[in-house]
Amino acid sequence: MAPHASYTATKIAVPAEYTNSGSIDYDWRTFEVNSDIGNSAGYFGWTTSVNPTNTVQITGYPGDKPNYEMWLAGKQVQEIYPHYIDYDVDTAAGQSGAPVYMGQFRQVVAIHSRGNSTVNSGKKAEKGIMWWITVENLPIRK
């Protein structure tokens, strides 16, 4: 399947904590594109409310797939910690920074940050991170 369209990033933001230390706690970026595609394709919201009965999904570009194909995978949340959640969703290198979201609500609950053969984890969508994304770096357009 061909991509919906191609867009150019007009603004890219990286947390200073990642630039300064390389910490995986801040291994994510945001970008704005030269289009209002969200008006027709839709937008994600975010929530701090997640529990082990939720199914989450990750959409991204796994590095082990050919031709930069976008893939979707989803499974149940396994464990919830103060700043991370673990989930049993199959991911691969290159998917760090992808949204972890409850598909039926299109609400981001975490930002995928790491994984191994038994579990994958994401930084929870906490108020500080969402403030950084939506207010300080990529203000939401009305």
C-alpha positions as CSV (number, residue, x, y, z in Angstrom):
1,M,0.0,0.0,0.0
2,A,1.4,3.4,-0.9
3,P,1.7,6.1,1.7
4,H,-1.1,8.6,2.1
5,A,1.2,11.4,0.9
6,S,4.7,12.9,1.6
7,Y,5.3,15.8,3.8
8,T,8.3,17.8,5.0
9,A,9.1,18.5,8.6
10,T,9.1,22.2,9.3
11,K,10.0,22.0,12.9
12,I,11.7,19.3,14.9
13,A,12.2,19.4,18.7
14,V,14.4,17.2,20.8
15,P,14.4,17.4,24.6
16,A,17.6,19.1,25.9
17,E,18.0,16.3,28.5
18,Y,18.5,13.8,25.6
19,T,20.9,16.1,23.7
20,N,22.9,16.6,26.9
21,S,23.0,13.0,28.3
22,G,21.6,10.6,25.7
23,S,19.3,9.2,28.4
24,I,16.6,6.9,27.1
25,D,14.2,8.6,29.5
26,Y,14.2,11.4,26.9
27,D,14.7,9.4,23.7
28,W,11.9,11.0,21.7
29,R,11.3,13.9,19.3
30,T,8.4,15.8,17.9
31,F,8.0,17.3,14.5
32,E,5.5,19.5,12.7
33,V,4.8,19.0,9.0
34,N,4.0,21.4,6.2
35,S,0.4,20.4,6.0
36,D,-2.9,20.4,7.9
37,I,-3.3,16.7,7.2
38,G,-4.7,16.2,10.7
39,N,-7.8,18.0,9.7
40,S,-8.7,15.2,7.3
41,A,-6.8,12.2,8.8
42,G,-7.5,13.1,12.4
43,Y,-5.5,13.8,15.6
44,F,-4.4,11.8,18.6
45,G,-5.3,12.9,22.1
46,W,-3.5,11.8,25.2
47,T,-4.4,10.5,28.6
48,T,-2.7,9.6,31.9
49,S,-5.4,7.0,32.6
50,V,-4.2,3.5,31.6
51,N,-4.6,0.1,33.4
52,P,-3.5,-3.5,32.8
53,T,-6.8,-4.4,31.1
54,N,-6.2,-1.9,28.3
55,T,-5.0,-3.0,24.9
56,V,-2.5,-0.6,23.3
57,Q,-1.2,-0.2,19.8
58,I,2.0,1.0,18.2
59,T,2.1,2.3,14.7
60,G,5.6,2.9,13.3
61,Y,8.4,2.0,10.9
62,P,10.2,-1.1,12.2
63,G,13.8,-1.3,11.0
64,D,13.5,-5.0,10.2
65,K,10.8,-4.4,7.5
66,P,11.6,-3.5,3.9
67,N,11.0,-0.2,2.1
68,Y,10.2,1.9,5.1
69,E,6.8,0.2,5.5
70,M,4.5,1.4,8.3
71,W,3.2,-1.4,10.6
72,L,0.6,-1.6,13.3
73,A,0.8,-4.0,16.3
74,G,-1.3,-4.2,19.4
75,K,-1.6,-6.2,22.6
76,Q,-2.3,-5.8,26.3
77,V,-0.6,-3.7,28.9
78,Q,1.5,-5.9,31.2
79,E,2.7,-3.7,34.0
80,I,2.4,-0.1,35.1
81,Y,5.1,1.8,36.9
82,P,5.3,5.4,38.1
83,H,6.9,6.7,34.8
84,Y,6.7,3.7,32.4
85,I,4.3,1.1,31.2
86,D,5.3,-2.4,29.9
87,Y,3.3,-4.0,27.1
88,D,3.5,-7.2,25.1
89,V,3.5,-5.4,21.7
90,D,5.9,-6.7,19.0
91,T,8.4,-3.9,18.1
92,A,11.8,-3.6,16.4
93,A,14.7,-1.2,16.3
94,G,13.7,2.1,14.8
95,Q,10.3,2.4,16.5
96,S,11.5,4.4,19.5
97,G,9.4,7.6,19.8
98,A,6.3,6.0,18.3
99,P,3.0,6.7,20.1
100,V,1.6,3.9,22.3
101,Y,-2.1,4.5,22.2
102,M,-5.5,3.0,23.0
103,G,-6.7,2.5,19.4
104,Q,-10.4,2.7,20.1
105,F,-10.0,6.1,21.6
106,R,-6.9,7.3,19.7
107,Q,-5.4,8.5,23.0
108,V,-1.6,8.3,23.6
109,V,-0.7,6.7,26.9
110,A,3.1,6.4,26.4
111,I,6.0,7.1,24.0
112,H,7.7,3.8,23.0
113,S,11.3,3.9,24.2
114,R,12.8,0.4,24.5
115,G,12.2,-3.3,24.2
116,N,13.7,-6.8,24.2
117,S,12.5,-10.3,23.4
118,T,10.2,-10.5,26.5
119,V,8.8,-7.0,27.0
120,N,8.5,-3.5,25.5
121,S,8.2,-0.3,27.5
122,G,7.2,3.3,26.9
123,K,7.5,6.5,28.9
124,K,4.1,7.3,30.2
125,A,2.2,10.3,28.8
126,E,2.7,12.5,31.8
127,K,1.6,16.1,32.1
128,G,5.1,17.4,31.9
129,I,5.9,15.6,28.6
130,M,2.6,16.6,27.0
131,W,3.1,20.2,28.1
132,W,6.5,20.2,26.5
133,I,5.1,18.8,23.2
134,T,1.9,20.8,22.9
135,V,2.7,24.1,24.5
136,E,6.4,24.7,24.5
137,N,7.3,23.2,21.2
138,L,4.4,22.3,19.0
139,P,1.4,24.5,20.0
140,I,-1.8,22.9,19.0
141,R,-3.4,24.8,16.1
142,K,-7.1,25.5,16.3
